Amino acid sequence: DGAYADLRIMVANRKRLIRELTQIKNRFARWFAIYFPEYTEVFGDYEAQSSMLLLKKACTPEAIVELGAEKINQIWRDAKLRAVGMKRATILCETAKRSIGLKKGSSAAKYEMKLLLEDYEYKKAQLDSVMEEIESLCKKIPESEQMLAIKGIGVITVAGFLAEVGDVRRFESPRQIQKLAGLSLRENSSGKHKGQTTISKRGRSKLRAVLFNAAIPLIAKNPEFRSLHEYYTTRANNPLKKKQSVIAISCKLIRVFYAILSNGVTYDPQKMLSDIHREQQVA
């Protein structure tokens, strides 16, 4: 209900827009491959502001040569861009002169680029608008601020979790959310055969994806989660493989989020590391 239902819809809209933007980027890649393959040698990122400004003025090798290095540099200077200058403009012109891109249909190629740029900017604006709405909806859930206080956790993770789970107070324990995500353990056994223990994957795949995508950067950026990962993979008794550890971290994240959302507690790194401390006390 309420903000949770709105978040569910807005998160779905964000995923759709990202998918549509990817399609547009694939069309950009196709255009460059046909008409100006060398362009990405000069601009490693054609989505950079300097590149987009230039493509609106001149996109084909012939148009860039005709425009000239001086005028190209002037476009960037008028926009007050510092990362590019006369050297980049000169290299671009020299590259355009030796381009092996298709020369025929250049007029239609320019028009196609115009449509691509319009589509790209429109979808980017929509995505920015959706992200603003998602951030606004997250603020309506006070506990989300504590979730965002965890280093390595961003708005997309918080919004995705809340969109799939809703109000956690409807669950009796974090284990129920773990089951909802399809992260409950099960043993693949039959008769006398005892198979490996794996996760059930019976649940919301989107929630499972949110947790997996959050766990990997947490291990890389968050000191306490990285310590927990090292502990899981190097402990003397039953060390986990890396992928198993990511699953364990995902389940730990569920418990952390559940505590914050159900009790309104502040995130405590030392409590988060209780698994390590408990093992050391037993030893």
N, C-alpha and C positions, 0 to 999 in steps of 0.2 A: 504493500500500500504506500501511498504518499510519495516521498522522495525516492524510495527504493524502486517503485514501479517506474517512475520517470527516468531514473538512472538506467534501468534495464533497457528501456527504449533508446535512450541517448547513446549508450555504449554500443548497441546494435547499429545505430546510425553511423557511429564513428568507424566501425569495422567495414561497413558498406562503402563509406567514402574512401577509406584507405585502399580497399580493393579496386575502386574506380580510378583512383590516382595511380595505382600500379599499372592499370591498363593503359592510361595516358602516357606513363613513362615508357612503357614498352613500345608505344607508337613513336615516341621521340627517338628511341634507340633505332627503330626501323628506318626513320627518316634520315638520321645521320649516316647509317650504314649505306644508304642508297645515294644520297646527294652530297655528303661532306664527311667521309669516314675519318678524316684527320682532325676534325673539330675538337674531339675529346682529348687529343694529344695536347692541345693548347689549354683547354679548360677541362681539368680533371673532373670538375663538378659543373655540368652544364646548367644546374639549377641555381648556381650562384647569381646574385643580383647583377653583377657586371655582365654575365653571359646573357641573362634574360633581357636586359636592356638592349644589348647589341642585336639579338635575334629579332627584336621588334623592328629594328632599322634595316638590318641586312643579315640574311641567313645563308644564302648560297655563296659558294666561293667567288663567283663572278661579282656578286653584289658587294662583297667585302673588299675585293680588290678595287672596285670602282669607288667605294667610299674612301679608302685610303687610311693609313695609320694615323695621320693628324686628326681627321674627323672622328675616327673611332675613339682616340684618346680624349677628344673634346666631349664626347658623349659621357664618358666616365667622369671627367672633371666637372661637368655640369651637375652630375648626380652626387658629387663630392665623395667619390669612392677612392680609397687610398690603397687598396690591395692590388690595383692594376694601374698600368701607366703606359708610356710610350714604348717601352721594351716589349710588353705583352702585345700591344697593338701591331708592332712591326713583325713580330714572330707570326702572328695570326695572318697577316697579309702575305708573308712569304709562304706560309703553309697553304693558303688558299690558291696561290699561283701554281703550286705543284699538285693540287688535289686530283685524285683519280675518280672523284664523284661523277655521277651521271649528269651530263650537260643538257640532255633533252628534257623538255617539260619543265624548265626552270620557273616559268610563270606560275604553273599549277603547284610547284613545290613551295613557292613563297606563300601561296594562298593556304596550302595545307599547314604550313608552319604557323600562320596567323590563327587558324582554327585551333591548332594544338595549344598555342599560348593562351588563347581565350578559355579553352576547356580547363587547362591547368590552373589558371588564376581563379576561375570560378569555383573549382573543387577545393582549392587551397583555402579560399575565403570561407566556404561552407565548413570545412574541417576546423578552422580556427573558431568559427562561431559555435560549433558543437562542443569544442573543448572548453570554451568559456562557460557554456551551459552546464557541462559536466562538473567543472570546478565549483560553480555556484550551487549545484545540487549537493555536492559533497559537504559544503559548508553548512548545509541545513542539518547535517548529522554531526553534532558536536564532537563525538568521539573520533571522527575521521582525522581530526587535527593531531591526535596522539599517534594514529597509525602513520601519518605522514612524517612524524618526528623520527621514525626509525630510518636510519641512514640506509639508502638504497631502495627505499619504497617511494614510488611516485603516485601521482593522481590516477594514472591508468590502472595500476594494480588495485588501489583502494576502490575506485569506481567499479572495476570489474568484479571484485570480490563482493561488494555490497549489492551489485546488480543481480548476481547469481544466488546469493545467500539470503538477502533481505535482512530483516531484523533478527539478529542472532538469538535474541531472548526467547524466540519460539523453539529453540533447541535446548534440550536438557544438558547436553555436554558437547565439547568439541568433537568427540568421536562420531557424533551424528553428522556433523559437517564433513568430516573425513569420509564417511560412507557416502554422503551426497556427492562428493567429488570423485568417487570411485577409487579412493586411495586405501580402502580397507584391504588387509592382507588375506590371501586365500592360498590353499595348498592344492596344486594340480596333481591329485592322486587318483588312482583307480585300482581297486582290489588290493593286491599286495604291493603294487608299485607306488612308491612315494616320490612324487615329483617336486619340482622347485616351488618355493613360496613366492608368489607375485601379487601385484595389486589387482583388485577385482575389475577395475575400469567400468564398473556398473554404476553410472551416475552421470552427472553433468560434465560433459567433456570440456565445455567452455570454462567452467570453474577450475577443472584440473589444469587446463592450459594457462589460466591466470596465475595459478600457484607455481607451476613449473617455470613460467617466464619470469616470475618474481624471485624464485629461489636462486637462479644462476647469477644474476647481478648482485644479489645479497652476499653470496659466497665470495664474489670478487671485491666488493666495495665495503662490506660491513665487517668490522674486526671480530665481533662476537659470533656472528654467523659463520665467518671463515674459520674461527677456532673450533666451532662445533663440527664443521665439515671435516676438518683435519682430525678431530677426535674420532668421529664415526669411521673414517677410512684407515686409521692407524692404530686403533685400540687393540689390545692384546686378545681380548675375547670377542669373537664374532665381528671382525672388521668388515665394513661394508665396501662394496664397489662404488665407484664415483656416482653412477646413475642411481644406485640404491640410496646413497647419501643425499642426493638431490630430492628424492621422494621423502626421506626422513626430515629434511629441512622444510619441505612443503607442509608436512604434517605439524612440525613445530610452529610454523608460521600461522597455521590455523589456530593452534592453542593460544598463541600470543594475541592474534586478532580477537579471538573469542573473549579473552580476559579483558581486553581494552573495551570492547563494545558492550559486553554484558555487565561489567562492574564499573566502567568508567575509570579504570586505573591508569596510572602513568607508566609508560614503557620503561622497564628496568633491565638493563643489559646483564646485571649479575643474576637476576632471577632467570633470565633466558638461558644462562649457562649452567643451570642447576643440574642438567643431565651429566655434565662433566664432573661437577663437584660431588654429586651423589655417588658416582662410580669410584672416585678417589677415596671417599669416606669408607665405602665397602671394602676397598683394597687395603 
